[in-house]
Amino acid sequence: MHAFRITLCVLTVIMTLLTLLPFSRNQRWWVRVWDFPRLQMATLCLLFLLTELMIMPLSDGISTTIIILTVACMAYQSWWILPYTPFYRVQVKKTVSGSHSRIKIMNSNVLTTNRKAGALIAQIREHQPDILVLLETDQWWEDQMAVLDADYPHSLRCPLDNLYGMHVYSRLPMHSAKIQFLVADDIPSMHFRAELPTGEQVVMHCLHPMPPSPTEADESTDRDGELVAVGHTAAKATYPTIVTGDLNDVAWSRTTRLFMKVSGLLDPRRGRGMFNTFHASYPFLRWPLDHVFHSKDFTLVSLQRLGFMGSDHFPILVELALTPCEGQDQESLEIDEEDLDEAEEKLANAGVKSTDVHRAEKLNMPVCG
Protein backbone atom coordinates (compact mmCIF):
# COMPACT_ATOMS: atom_id res chain seq x y z
CA MET A 1 0.00 0.00 0.00
CA HIS A 2 2.88 2.35 0.86
CA ALA A 3 4.45 1.80 -2.57
CA PHE A 4 1.09 2.46 -4.24
CA ARG A 5 0.75 5.76 -2.36
CA ILE A 6 4.22 6.81 -3.47
CA THR A 7 3.35 5.93 -7.07
CA LEU A 8 0.15 7.96 -6.84
CA CYS A 9 2.07 10.93 -5.45
CA VAL A 10 4.61 10.74 -8.28
CA LEU A 11 1.84 10.54 -10.91
CA THR A 12 0.11 13.56 -9.38
CA VAL A 13 3.32 15.58 -9.46
CA ILE A 14 3.85 14.63 -13.12
CA MET A 15 0.26 15.62 -13.90
CA THR A 16 0.83 18.97 -12.19
CA LEU A 17 3.95 19.63 -14.27
CA LEU A 18 2.15 18.72 -17.51
CA THR A 19 -0.73 21.00 -16.53
CA LEU A 20 1.68 23.89 -15.91
CA LEU A 21 3.73 23.34 -19.07
CA PRO A 22 1.31 25.04 -21.56
CA PHE A 23 1.45 28.22 -19.44
CA SER A 24 4.71 28.79 -21.26
CA ARG A 25 4.67 30.53 -24.67
CA ASN A 26 7.33 28.09 -25.81
CA GLN A 27 6.34 26.88 -29.30
CA ARG A 28 8.14 23.52 -29.14
CA TRP A 29 5.92 20.54 -29.91
CA TRP A 30 6.53 18.87 -26.54
CA VAL A 31 5.04 21.95 -24.85
CA ARG A 32 2.14 22.69 -27.20
CA VAL A 33 1.02 19.06 -27.42
CA TRP A 34 -0.32 19.27 -23.85
CA ASP A 35 -3.04 21.66 -25.07
CA PHE A 36 -4.70 18.66 -26.71
CA PRO A 37 -5.56 16.03 -24.07
CA ARG A 38 -7.25 18.26 -21.50
CA LEU A 39 -10.36 16.07 -21.37
CA GLN A 40 -8.24 12.97 -20.81
CA MET A 41 -6.12 14.71 -18.18
CA ALA A 42 -9.20 15.98 -16.33
CA THR A 43 -10.59 12.43 -16.35
CA LEU A 44 -7.32 11.01 -14.99
CA CYS A 45 -7.29 13.67 -12.28
CA LEU A 46 -10.76 12.60 -11.21
CA LEU A 47 -9.60 8.99 -10.98
CA PHE A 48 -6.52 10.07 -9.02
CA LEU A 49 -8.69 12.10 -6.63
CA LEU A 50 -11.13 9.28 -5.93
CA THR A 51 -8.23 6.90 -5.26
CA GLU A 52 -6.40 9.40 -3.05
CA LEU A 53 -9.48 10.03 -0.94
CA MET A 54 -9.83 6.31 -0.36
CA ILE A 55 -6.25 5.42 0.56
CA MET A 56 -4.54 8.57 1.84
CA PRO A 57 -4.85 9.79 5.45
CA LEU A 58 -6.23 13.35 5.40
CA SER A 59 -4.31 14.12 8.60
CA ASP A 60 -1.02 13.76 6.75
CA GLY A 61 0.40 17.00 5.30
CA ILE A 62 1.87 15.40 2.18
CA SER A 63 -1.38 13.59 1.43
CA THR A 64 -3.36 16.81 1.81
CA THR A 65 -0.96 18.61 -0.54
CA ILE A 66 -1.28 15.87 -3.15
CA ILE A 67 -5.08 16.00 -2.96
CA ILE A 68 -5.06 19.80 -3.31
CA LEU A 69 -2.78 19.54 -6.38
CA THR A 70 -5.08 16.97 -7.94
CA VAL A 71 -8.17 19.11 -7.39
CA ALA A 72 -6.39 22.16 -8.79
CA CYS A 73 -5.26 20.29 -11.93
CA MET A 74 -8.72 18.84 -12.48
CA ALA A 75 -10.37 22.24 -12.04
CA TYR A 76 -7.94 23.95 -14.39
CA GLN A 77 -8.24 21.34 -17.15
CA SER A 78 -12.04 21.39 -16.77
CA TRP A 79 -12.10 25.18 -17.11
CA TRP A 80 -10.67 24.89 -20.64
CA ILE A 81 -13.08 22.24 -21.84
CA LEU A 82 -16.23 23.51 -20.06
CA PRO A 83 -17.29 25.80 -22.97
CA TYR A 84 -17.48 22.69 -25.16
CA THR A 85 -20.05 20.94 -23.01
CA PRO A 86 -23.85 21.38 -22.73
CA PHE A 87 -23.26 22.94 -19.30
CA TYR A 88 -22.08 26.17 -20.93
CA ARG A 89 -24.13 28.81 -22.74
CA VAL A 90 -24.26 28.47 -26.51
CA GLN A 91 -22.33 31.00 -28.55
CA VAL A 92 -24.29 30.54 -31.78
CA LYS A 93 -28.08 30.76 -31.76
CA LYS A 94 -30.31 28.24 -33.45
CA THR A 95 -32.00 29.57 -36.55
CA VAL A 96 -35.52 30.76 -35.75
CA SER A 97 -37.00 30.90 -39.25
CA GLY A 98 -36.63 28.46 -42.14
CA SER A 99 -36.90 31.15 -44.80
CA HIS A 100 -33.27 32.30 -44.74
CA SER A 101 -30.54 31.42 -47.23
CA ARG A 102 -28.59 28.40 -46.08
CA ILE A 103 -25.20 26.87 -46.71
CA LYS A 104 -24.23 23.31 -45.78
CA ILE A 105 -20.53 22.50 -45.40
CA MET A 106 -18.92 19.10 -45.03
CA ASN A 107 -15.30 18.97 -43.89
CA SER A 108 -13.38 15.68 -44.05
CA ASN A 109 -9.75 14.74 -43.57
CA VAL A 110 -9.77 11.59 -45.70
CA LEU A 111 -6.33 10.19 -44.65
CA THR A 112 -4.19 9.84 -47.76
CA THR A 113 -3.63 6.09 -47.34
CA ASN A 114 -7.33 5.37 -46.76
CA ARG A 115 -8.85 3.51 -49.68
CA LYS A 116 -12.51 3.51 -48.57
CA ALA A 117 -13.54 6.24 -50.97
CA GLY A 118 -16.92 4.58 -51.46
CA ALA A 119 -17.83 5.16 -47.80
CA LEU A 120 -17.08 8.87 -48.11
CA ILE A 121 -18.97 9.18 -51.39
CA ALA A 122 -21.99 7.49 -49.77
CA GLN A 123 -21.93 10.08 -46.96
CA ILE A 124 -21.67 12.93 -49.45
CA ARG A 125 -24.64 11.65 -51.42
CA GLU A 126 -26.66 11.13 -48.25
CA HIS A 127 -26.07 14.58 -46.78
CA GLN A 128 -25.76 16.63 -49.98
CA PRO A 129 -23.43 19.42 -48.75
CA ASP A 130 -23.19 22.61 -50.77
CA ILE A 131 -19.46 22.88 -50.07
CA LEU A 132 -17.24 19.83 -49.66
CA VAL A 133 -13.76 20.34 -48.17
CA LEU A 134 -11.44 17.33 -48.43
CA LEU A 135 -8.00 17.24 -46.81
CA GLU A 136 -4.97 14.93 -47.21
CA THR A 137 -6.05 14.28 -50.79
CA ASP A 138 -3.63 13.05 -53.45
CA GLN A 139 -4.18 12.24 -57.12
CA TRP A 140 -5.79 8.88 -56.26
CA TRP A 141 -8.42 10.66 -54.18
CA GLU A 142 -9.01 13.22 -56.91
CA ASP A 143 -9.62 10.40 -59.37
CA GLN A 144 -12.11 8.73 -57.01
CA MET A 145 -14.02 11.98 -56.51
CA ALA A 146 -14.52 12.36 -60.29
CA VAL A 147 -17.94 10.73 -59.84
CA LEU A 148 -19.04 13.94 -58.09
CA ASP A 149 -18.20 16.26 -60.97
CA ALA A 150 -21.77 16.44 -62.29
CA ASP A 151 -23.15 17.42 -58.87
CA TYR A 152 -20.22 19.66 -57.95
CA PRO A 153 -19.28 21.59 -61.10
CA HIS A 154 -17.07 24.11 -59.28
CA SER A 155 -13.84 23.15 -57.58
CA LEU A 156 -10.35 24.00 -56.38
CA ARG A 157 -7.87 21.12 -56.59
CA CYS A 158 -4.40 20.68 -55.16
CA PRO A 159 -3.46 16.97 -55.02
CA LEU A 160 -0.28 16.35 -53.03
CA ASP A 161 1.55 13.28 -51.74
CA ASN A 162 2.72 14.93 -48.51
CA LEU A 163 -0.51 14.57 -46.43
CA TYR A 164 -1.43 18.20 -47.19
CA GLY A 165 -3.33 17.93 -50.44
CA MET A 166 -6.64 19.80 -50.49
CA HIS A 167 -9.75 19.73 -52.67
CA VAL A 168 -12.85 21.90 -52.44
CA TYR A 169 -15.96 20.88 -54.39
CA SER A 170 -18.94 23.21 -54.64
CA ARG A 171 -22.50 23.13 -55.94
CA LEU A 172 -22.39 26.90 -55.65
CA PRO A 173 -20.56 29.16 -58.10
CA MET A 174 -17.10 30.13 -56.84
CA HIS A 175 -15.68 33.62 -57.41
CA SER A 176 -12.20 35.09 -56.90
CA ALA A 177 -10.93 31.61 -56.01
CA LYS A 178 -7.26 31.25 -55.13
CA ILE A 179 -4.90 28.59 -53.81
CA GLN A 180 -2.22 30.00 -51.54
CA PHE A 181 0.87 28.72 -49.74
CA LEU A 182 0.97 31.14 -46.84
CA VAL A 183 3.62 29.68 -44.53
CA ALA A 184 5.17 26.79 -46.47
CA ASP A 185 5.70 25.96 -50.14
CA ASP A 186 3.93 22.60 -49.85
CA ILE A 187 0.99 23.39 -47.54
CA PRO A 188 -1.95 24.96 -49.42
CA SER A 189 -4.91 26.97 -48.25
CA MET A 190 -7.94 27.87 -50.36
CA HIS A 191 -9.90 31.11 -50.44
CA PHE A 192 -13.00 32.03 -52.46
CA ARG A 193 -16.50 33.49 -52.52
CA ALA A 194 -19.44 31.11 -52.81
CA GLU A 195 -22.62 32.46 -54.38
CA LEU A 196 -25.87 31.26 -52.83
CA PRO A 197 -28.96 30.65 -55.00
CA THR A 198 -30.35 34.00 -53.77
CA GLY A 199 -27.30 35.82 -55.15
CA GLU A 200 -25.86 36.48 -51.68
CA GLN A 201 -22.20 35.64 -51.35
CA VAL A 202 -20.06 34.15 -48.59
CA VAL A 203 -16.28 34.21 -48.30
CA MET A 204 -14.57 30.98 -47.27
CA HIS A 205 -11.06 30.23 -46.06
CA CYS A 206 -10.10 26.52 -46.02
CA LEU A 207 -7.00 25.60 -44.00
CA HIS A 208 -4.89 22.62 -43.01
CA PRO A 209 -1.76 23.82 -41.18
CA MET A 210 0.96 21.48 -39.97
CA PRO A 211 0.64 20.33 -36.34
CA PRO A 212 3.39 20.52 -33.74
CA SER A 213 4.60 16.96 -33.38
CA PRO A 214 7.87 14.97 -33.38
CA THR A 215 7.09 13.61 -36.86
CA GLU A 216 5.98 16.86 -38.54
CA ALA A 217 6.71 20.35 -37.19
CA ASP A 218 9.11 20.84 -34.26
CA GLU A 219 7.21 23.98 -33.33
CA SER A 220 3.69 25.37 -33.69
CA THR A 221 5.05 28.63 -35.15
CA ASP A 222 3.76 28.24 -38.72
CA ARG A 223 0.37 26.87 -37.65
CA ASP A 224 -0.18 29.68 -35.18
CA GLY A 225 0.95 32.34 -37.63
CA GLU A 226 -1.36 31.08 -40.37
CA LEU A 227 -4.35 31.02 -38.01
CA VAL A 228 -3.69 34.54 -36.75
CA ALA A 229 -3.18 35.89 -40.30
CA VAL A 230 -6.49 34.42 -41.45
CA GLY A 231 -8.10 35.67 -38.23
CA HIS A 232 -6.96 39.22 -38.94
CA THR A 233 -8.37 38.94 -42.47
CA ALA A 234 -11.72 37.73 -41.15
CA ALA A 235 -11.84 40.60 -38.65
CA LYS A 236 -11.48 43.14 -41.46
CA ALA A 237 -14.18 41.53 -43.58
CA THR A 238 -17.34 43.38 -44.54
CA TYR A 239 -19.00 40.19 -45.77
CA PRO A 240 -20.17 36.89 -44.25
CA THR A 241 -17.09 34.75 -43.55
CA ILE A 242 -16.47 31.08 -42.82
CA VAL A 243 -13.16 29.45 -41.86
CA THR A 244 -13.05 25.67 -42.01
CA GLY A 245 -10.61 22.78 -42.15
CA ASP A 246 -8.46 20.51 -40.06
CA LEU A 247 -6.62 23.18 -38.09
CA ASN A 248 -4.49 20.62 -36.23
CA ASP A 249 -5.38 22.42 -33.02
CA VAL A 250 -8.05 21.68 -30.45
CA ALA A 251 -11.00 23.99 -29.97
CA TRP A 252 -9.97 24.88 -26.41
CA SER A 253 -6.29 25.65 -27.00
CA ARG A 254 -4.70 29.02 -26.30
CA THR A 255 -4.02 29.47 -30.03
CA THR A 256 -7.57 28.71 -31.16
CA ARG A 257 -8.95 31.04 -28.48
CA LEU A 258 -6.56 33.70 -29.78
CA PHE A 259 -7.75 33.05 -33.34
CA MET A 260 -11.37 33.50 -32.22
CA LYS A 261 -10.53 36.71 -30.36
CA VAL A 262 -8.57 38.18 -33.28
CA SER A 263 -11.14 37.18 -35.91
CA GLY A 264 -14.35 37.80 -33.99
CA LEU A 265 -15.65 34.53 -35.45
CA LEU A 266 -17.98 32.17 -33.58
CA ASP A 267 -17.84 28.45 -32.87
CA PRO A 268 -21.20 26.62 -33.07
CA ARG A 269 -19.85 23.83 -30.82
CA ARG A 270 -19.56 26.09 -27.78
CA GLY A 271 -22.32 25.15 -25.37
CA ARG A 272 -23.30 22.12 -27.46
CA GLY A 273 -20.47 19.58 -27.24
CA MET A 274 -16.95 18.76 -28.31
CA PHE A 275 -17.76 16.92 -31.55
CA ASN A 276 -14.38 15.18 -31.36
CA THR A 277 -13.21 14.26 -34.86
CA PHE A 278 -9.77 12.71 -34.17
CA HIS A 279 -8.70 9.93 -33.54
CA ALA A 280 -11.51 7.86 -35.07
CA SER A 281 -9.96 4.54 -34.00
CA TYR A 282 -9.22 5.36 -30.34
CA PRO A 283 -12.29 6.46 -28.34
CA PHE A 284 -10.30 7.58 -25.28
CA LEU A 285 -7.83 9.63 -27.36
CA ARG A 286 -10.17 11.98 -29.20
CA TRP A 287 -10.32 15.74 -29.52
CA PRO A 288 -11.87 18.34 -31.85
CA LEU A 289 -9.39 19.09 -34.67
CA ASP A 290 -11.82 19.76 -37.54
CA HIS A 291 -13.53 23.11 -37.33
CA VAL A 292 -16.11 25.44 -38.84
CA PHE A 293 -15.94 29.02 -37.54
CA HIS A 294 -18.19 31.76 -38.87
CA SER A 295 -19.05 35.43 -38.56
CA LYS A 296 -22.09 36.78 -36.72
CA ASP A 297 -23.94 36.89 -40.05
CA PHE A 298 -24.93 33.25 -39.50
CA THR A 299 -27.03 31.26 -37.07
CA LEU A 300 -27.03 27.49 -36.75
CA VAL A 301 -29.37 25.09 -38.53
CA SER A 302 -27.59 21.84 -37.64
CA LEU A 303 -24.23 20.46 -36.55
CA GLN A 304 -23.17 16.84 -36.52
CA ARG A 305 -20.18 14.56 -36.59
CA LEU A 306 -20.59 11.92 -39.26
CA GLY A 307 -19.73 8.25 -39.06
CA PHE A 308 -16.50 6.35 -39.67
CA MET A 309 -15.37 6.31 -43.31
CA GLY A 310 -11.94 4.70 -43.06
CA SER A 311 -9.95 7.76 -42.02
CA ASP A 312 -8.41 8.62 -38.68
CA HIS A 313 -10.80 11.61 -38.70
CA PHE A 314 -14.58 11.68 -38.63
CA PRO A 315 -16.16 14.15 -41.08
CA ILE A 316 -18.06 17.08 -39.64
CA LEU A 317 -21.20 18.57 -41.20
CA VAL A 318 -22.51 22.07 -40.46
CA GLU A 319 -25.52 23.84 -41.93
CA LEU A 320 -25.74 27.59 -41.36
CA ALA A 321 -28.43 30.15 -42.11
CA LEU A 322 -27.41 33.55 -43.40
CA THR A 323 -29.18 35.82 -40.91
CA PRO A 324 -27.13 39.05 -40.74
CA CYS A 325 -29.73 40.89 -38.65
CA GLU A 326 -30.76 38.03 -36.38
CA GLY A 327 -27.20 37.06 -35.51
CA GLN A 328 -25.65 40.40 -34.62
CA ASP A 329 -26.29 40.04 -30.88
CA GLN A 330 -24.24 36.86 -30.71
CA GLU A 331 -21.15 37.41 -28.55
CA SER A 332 -17.62 36.80 -29.79
CA LEU A 333 -14.69 36.41 -27.39
CA GLU A 334 -13.30 39.66 -26.04
CA ILE A 335 -9.78 40.69 -27.04
CA ASP A 336 -7.34 42.78 -24.98
CA GLU A 337 -3.92 44.36 -25.47
CA GLU A 338 -2.10 41.23 -24.34
CA ASP A 339 -3.93 39.22 -26.99
CA LEU A 340 -3.04 41.77 -29.68
CA ASP A 341 0.62 41.66 -28.67
CA GLU A 342 0.64 37.87 -28.74
CA ALA A 343 -0.99 37.84 -32.16
CA GLU A 344 1.65 40.21 -33.56
CA GLU A 345 4.37 38.04 -32.04
CA LYS A 346 2.98 34.93 -33.73
CA LEU A 347 2.81 36.68 -37.11
CA ALA A 348 6.40 37.87 -36.77
CA ASN A 349 7.68 34.45 -35.72
CA ALA A 350 6.00 32.78 -38.71
CA GLY A 351 7.08 35.49 -41.16
CA VAL A 352 3.53 35.99 -42.43
CA LYS A 353 1.32 39.08 -42.63
CA SER A 354 -2.45 39.31 -42.59
CA THR A 355 -2.25 41.17 -45.90
CA ASP A 356 -0.82 38.00 -47.44
CA VAL A 357 -4.21 36.28 -47.14
CA HIS A 358 -6.46 36.48 -50.20
CA ARG A 359 -9.63 38.33 -49.14
CA ALA A 360 -11.89 37.55 -52.13
CA GLU A 361 -13.98 40.55 -51.16
CA LYS A 362 -16.58 41.90 -53.52
CA LEU A 363 -20.11 42.37 -52.23
CA ASN A 364 -22.40 44.78 -50.46
CA MET A 365 -24.28 43.34 -47.52
CA PRO A 366 -27.70 44.67 -46.49
CA VAL A 367 -27.68 46.97 -43.49
CA CYS A 368 -29.75 45.86 -40.50
CA GLY A 369 -32.07 48.42 -39.06
C-alpha positions in Angstrom: 0.0 0.0 0.0 2.9 2.4 0.9 4.4 1.8 -2.6 1.1 2.5 -4.2 0.8 5.8 -2.4 4.2 6.8 -3.5 3.4 5.9 -7.1 0.2 8.0 -6.8 2.1 10.9 -5.5 4.6 10.7 -8.3 1.8 10.5 -10.9 0.1 13.6 -9.4 3.3 15.6 -9.5 3.8 14.6 -13.1 0.3 15.6 -13.9 0.8 19.0 -12.2 3.9 19.6 -14.3 2.2 18.7 -17.5 -0.7 21.0 -16.5 1.7 23.9 -15.9 3.7 23.3 -19.1 1.3 25.0 -21.6 1.4 28.2 -19.4 4.7 28.8 -21.3 4.7 30.5 -24.7 7.3 28.1 -25.8 6.3 26.9 -29.3 8.1 23.5 -29.1 5.9 20.5 -29.9 6.5 18.9 -26.5 5.0 22.0 -24.9 2.1 22.7 -27.2 1.0 19.1 -27.4 -0.3 19.3 -23.9 -3.0 21.7 -25.1 -4.7 18.7 -26.7 -5.6 16.0 -24.1 -7.2 18.3 -21.5 -10.4 16.1 -21.4 -8.2 13.0 -20.8 -6.1 14.7 -18.2 -9.2 16.0 -16.3 -10.6 12.4 -16.3 -7.3 11.0 -15.0 -7.3 13.7 -12.3 -10.8 12.6 -11.2 -9.6 9.0 -11.0 -6.5 10.1 -9.0 -8.7 12.1 -6.6 -11.1 9.3 -5.9 -8.2 6.9 -5.3 -6.4 9.4 -3.1 -9.5 10.0 -0.9 -9.8 6.3 -0.4 -6.2 5.4 0.6 -4.5 8.6 1.8 -4.8 9.8 5.4 -6.2 13.3 5.4 -4.3 14.1 8.6 -1.0 13.8 6.7 0.4 17.0 5.3 1.9 15.4 2.2 -1.4 13.6 1.4 -3.4 16.8 1.8 -1.0 18.6 -0.5 -1.3 15.9 -3.1 -5.1 16.0 -3.0 -5.1 19.8 -3.3 -2.8 19.5 -6.4 -5.1 17.0 -7.9 -8.2 19.1 -7.4 -6.4 22.2 -8.8 -5.3 20.3 -11.9 -8.7 18.8 -12.5 -10.4 22.2 -12.0 -7.9 24.0 -14.4 -8.2 21.3 -17.1 -12.0 21.4 -16.8 -12.1 25.2 -17.1 -10.7 24.9 -20.6 -13.1 22.2 -21.8 -16.2 23.5 -20.1 -17.3 25.8 -23.0 -17.5 22.7 -25.2 -20.0 20.9 -23.0 -23.8 21.4 -22.7 -23.3 22.9 -19.3 -22.1 26.2 -20.9 -24.1 28.8 -22.7 -24.3 28.5 -26.5 -22.3 31.0 -28.6 -24.3 30.5 -31.8 -28.1 30.8 -31.8 -30.3 28.2 -33.4 -32.0 29.6 -36.5 -35.5 30.8 -35.8 -37.0 30.9 -39.3 -36.6 28.5 -42.1 -36.9 31.2 -44.8 -33.3 32.3 -44.7 -30.5 31.4 -47.2 -28.6 28.4 -46.1 -25.2 26.9 -46.7 -24.2 23.3 -45.8 -20.5 22.5 -45.4 -18.9 19.1 -45.0 -15.3 19.0 -43.9 -13.4 15.7 -44.1 -9.7 14.7 -43.6 -9.8 11.6 -45.7 -6.3 10.2 -44.6 -4.2 9.8 -47.8 -3.6 6.1 -47.3 -7.3 5.4 -46.8 -8.9 3.5 -49.7 -12.5 3.5 -48.6 -13.5 6.2 -51.0 -16.9 4.6 -51.5 -17.8 5.2 -47.8 -17.1 8.9 -48.1 -19.0 9.2 -51.4 -22.0 7.5 -49.8 -21.9 10.1 -47.0 -21.7 12.9 -49.4 -24.6 11.7 -51.4 -26.7 11.1 -48.3 -26.1 14.6 -46.8 -25.8 16.6 -50.0 -23.4 19.4 -48.7 -23.2 22.6 -50.8 -19.5 22.9 -50.1 -17.2 19.8 -49.7 -13.8 20.3 -48.2 -11.4 17.3 -48.4 -8.0 17.2 -46.8 -5.0 14.9 -47.2 -6.1 14.3 -50.8 -3.6 13.0 -53.5 -4.2 12.2 -57.1 -5.8 8.9 -56.3 -8.4 10.7 -54.2 -9.0 13.2 -56.9 -9.6 10.4 -59.4 -12.1 8.7 -57.0 -14.0 12.0 -56.5 -14.5 12.4 -60.3 -17.9 10.7 -59.8 -19.0 13.9 -58.1 -18.2 16.3 -61.0 -21.8 16.4 -62.3 -23.1 17.4 -58.9 -20.2 19.7 -57.9 -19.3 21.6 -61.1 -17.1 24.1 -59.3 -13.8 23.1 -57.6 -10.3 24.0 -56.4 -7.9 21.1 -56.6 -4.4 20.7 -55.2 -3.5 17.0 -55.0 -0.3 16.3 -53.0 1.5 13.3 -51.7 2.7 14.9 -48.5 -0.5 14.6 -46.4 -1.4 18.2 -47.2 -3.3 17.9 -50.4 -6.6 19.8 -50.5 -9.8 19.7 -52.7 -12.9 21.9 -52.4 -16.0 20.9 -54.4 -18.9 23.2 -54.6 -22.5 23.1 -55.9 -22.4 26.9 -55.6 -20.6 29.2 -58.1 -17.1 30.1 -56.8 -15.7 33.6 -57.4 -12.2 35.1 -56.9 -10.9 31.6 -56.0 -7.3 31.3 -55.1 -4.9 28.6 -53.8 -2.2 30.0 -51.5 0.9 28.7 -49.7 1.0 31.1 -46.8 3.6 29.7 -44.5 5.2 26.8 -46.5 5.7 26.0 -50.1 3.9 22.6 -49.8 1.0 23.4 -47.5 -2.0 25.0 -49.4 -4.9 27.0 -48.2 -7.9 27.9 -50.4 -9.9 31.1 -50.4 -13.0 32.0 -52.5 -16.5 33.5 -52.5 -19.4 31.1 -52.8 -22.6 32.5 -54.4 -25.9 31.3 -52.8 -29.0 30.7 -55.0 -30.3 34.0 -53.8 -27.3 35.8 -55.2 -25.9 36.5 -51.7 -22.2 35.6 -51.4 -20.1 34.2 -48.6 -16.3 34.2 -48.3 -14.6 31.0 -47.3 -11.1 30.2 -46.1 -10.1 26.5 -46.0 -7.0 25.6 -44.0 -4.9 22.6 -43.0 -1.8 23.8 -41.2 1.0 21.5 -40.0 0.6 20.3 -36.3 3.4 20.5 -33.7 4.6 17.0 -33.4 7.9 15.0 -33.4 7.1 13.6 -36.9 6.0 16.9 -38.5 6.7 20.4 -37.2 9.1 20.8 -34.3 7.2 24.0 -33.3 3.7 25.4 -33.7 5.0 28.6 -35.1 3.8 28.2 -38.7 0.4 26.9 -37.7 -0.2 29.7 -35.2 0.9 32.3 -37.6 -1.4 31.1 -40.4 -4.3 31.0 -38.0 -3.7 34.5 -36.8 -3.2 35.9 -40.3 -6.5 34.4 -41.4 -8.1 35.7 -38.2 -7.0 39.2 -38.9 -8.4 38.9 -42.5 -11.7 37.7 -41.1 -11.8 40.6 -38.6 -11.5 43.1 -41.5 -14.2 41.5 -43.6 -17.3 43.4 -44.5 -19.0 40.2 -45.8 -20.2 36.9 -44.2 -17.1 34.8 -43.5 -16.5 31.1 -42.8 -13.2 29.4 -41.9 -13.0 25.7 -42.0 -10.6 22.8 -42.2 -8.5 20.5 -40.1 -6.6 23.2 -38.1 -4.5 20.6 -36.2 -5.4 22.4 -33.0 -8.0 21.7 -30.4 -11.0 24.0 -30.0 -10.0 24.9 -26.4 -6.3 25.6 -27.0 -4.7 29.0 -26.3 -4.0 29.5 -30.0 -7.6 28.7 -31.2 -8.9 31.0 -28.5 -6.6 33.7 -29.8 -7.7 33.1 -33.3 -11.4 33.5 -32.2 -10.5 36.7 -30.4 -8.6 38.2 -33.3 -11.1 37.2 -35.9 -14.3 37.8 -34.0 -15.7 34.5 -35.5 -18.0 32.2 -33.6 -17.8 28.4 -32.9 -21.2 26.6 -33.1 -19.9 23.8 -30.8 -19.6 26.1 -27.8 -22.3 25.1 -25.4 -23.3 22.1 -27.5 -20.5 19.6 -27.2 -17.0 18.8 -28.3 -17.8 16.9 -31.5 -14.4 15.2 -31.4 -13.2 14.3 -34.9 -9.8 12.7 -34.2 -8.7 9.9 -33.5 -11.5 7.9 -35.1 -10.0 4.5 -34.0 -9.2 5.4 -30.3 -12.3 6.5 -28.3 -10.3 7.6 -25.3 -7.8 9.6 -27.4 -10.2 12.0 -29.2 -10.3 15.7 -29.5 -11.9 18.3 -31.9 -9.4 19.1 -34.7 -11.8 19.8 -37.5 -13.5 23.1 -37.3 -16.1 25.4 -38.8 -15.9 29.0 -37.5 -18.2 31.8 -38.9 -19.0 35.4 -38.6 -22.1 36.8 -36.7 -23.9 36.9 -40.0 -24.9 33.2 -39.5 -27.0 31.3 -37.1 -27.0 27.5 -36.7 -29.4 25.1 -38.5 -27.6 21.8 -37.6 -24.2 20.5 -36.5 -23.2 16.8 -36.5 -20.2 14.6 -36.6 -20.6 11.9 -39.3 -19.7 8.2 -39.1 -16.5 6.4 -39.7 -15.4 6.3 -43.3 -11.9 4.7 -43.1 -9.9 7.8 -42.0 -8.4 8.6 -38.7 -10.8 11.6 -38.7 -14.6 11.7 -38.6 -16.2 14.2 -41.1 -18.1 17.1 -39.6 -21.2 18.6 -41.2 -22.5 22.1 -40.5 -25.5 23.8 -41.9 -25.7 27.6 -41.4 -28.4 30.2 -42.1 -27.4 33.6 -43.4 -29.2 35.8 -40.9 -27.1 39.1 -40.7 -29.7 40.9 -38.7 -30.8 38.0 -36.4 -27.2 37.1 -35.5 -25.6 40.4 -34.6 -26.3 40.0 -30.9 -24.2 36.9 -30.7 -21.1 37.4 -28.6 -17.6 36.8 -29.8 -14.7 36.4 -27.4 -13.3 39.7 -26.0 -9.8 40.7 -27.0 -7.3 42.8 -25.0 -3.9 44.4 -25.5 -2.1 41.2 -24.3 -3.9 39.2 -27.0 -3.0 41.8 -29.7 0.6 41.7 -28.7 0.6 37.9 -28.7 -1.0 37.8 -32.2 1.7 40.2 -33.6 4.4 38.0 -32.0 3.0 34.9 -33.7 2.8 36.7 -37.1 6.4 37.9 -36.8 7.7 34.4 -35.7 6.0 32.8 -38.7 7.1 35.5 -41.2 3.5 36.0 -42.4 1.3 39.1 -42.6 -2.5 39.3 -42.6 -2.2 41.2 -45.9 -0.8 38.0 -47.4 -4.2 36.3 -47.1 -6.5 36.5 -50.2 -9.6 38.3 -49.1 -11.9 37.5 -52.1 -14.0 40.5 -51.2 -16.6 41.9 -53.5 -20.1 42.4 -52.2 -22.4 44.8 -50.5 -24.3 43.3 -47.5 -27.7 44.7 -46.5 -27.7 47.0 -43.5 -29.7 45.9 -40.5 -32.1 48.4 -39.1 
